[in-house]
Amino acid sequence: MSHETILWIVFAVVVPVVLVLDLGVFQRKAHTIKAKEALLMTAGYMALALIFAAAVYLMMGSNKSFTFITGYIVEVSLSMDNLFVFLLIFSSFGVPPDYQHRVLFWGIIGAIVTRGAFIASGLAILEKLEWVIYLFGAFLVYTGIKIAIKKDGEEINPKKNLLFRLSCKYLPVVDEYQGAKFFTRQNAKLMATPLFLVLLVVESTDIIFAVDSIPAILSITTDSFLIYSSNIFAILGLRSLYFALAHATNRLVYLNYGLAAILTLLGIKMLGSSWFHVPVPISLGAVVGILALAALASFLWPPKKGFIS
């Protein structure tokens, strides 16, 4: 049995166990997750990812381990921007804080499946049509520039989501939240709750995010194991990171510019893949450095009111 196969088995065991412990033990009772709890949870998930990276280092070597870490950090950094959209979704639908974790939990279950499908499709396309790498690269550069020049007030309206509108039209939905339930019965008829509609919006939004996420990770490696495992470990910590960032939404004001720089650099790396090779440690250092500068600038030089929303 190869080392990669062993790590696949470990990965396949660890992920379900973590999910069961999360919802079935630690979050059995719905409650509002405070900043301290969120930070501890985030640290725990990051520690788990680092332990897995150490296992990759021992069994597959330093280059594979650095690649995993780079992919993980890129996915986490992209997730940060996505989390602000989740915050907007919960705010728009008036989701009580006690039930937000449940929505994110089941959203992540869906993301685990859809990311696998996206990754498999992306790798299959690159294997058969190598020139598509340049399209992916151009798309990342375009996305990076679009994020950097995004104007204030360009907000997403979750209630315009196509899946949400179709569900409102064709699904029987009760008017009010029924605790943490996605479905309930009224007069013996099974009906969806508003929380289920919120879950559909979160799921469909994550699919849109994957359009940026998958090309970004493909710019780092085409190893299916490293791509999928780094993606999933980043997604596992998404909920706790959301609650941690929810308390600092107005502080990380330059995060978008950092994400724009990362996507643009990864796109340039893809576009130039036929002419130059960027070592993984350099890619890792660039990603970490950009995120650190964006965070540091946000705290040291906050913009004047009205400059950045």
Summary of the structure (lengths in Angstrom):
residues: 309
radius of gyration: 19.9
end to end distance: 53.2
largest distance: 67.1
contacts: 969
relative contact order: 0.17
helix: 73%
strand: 3%
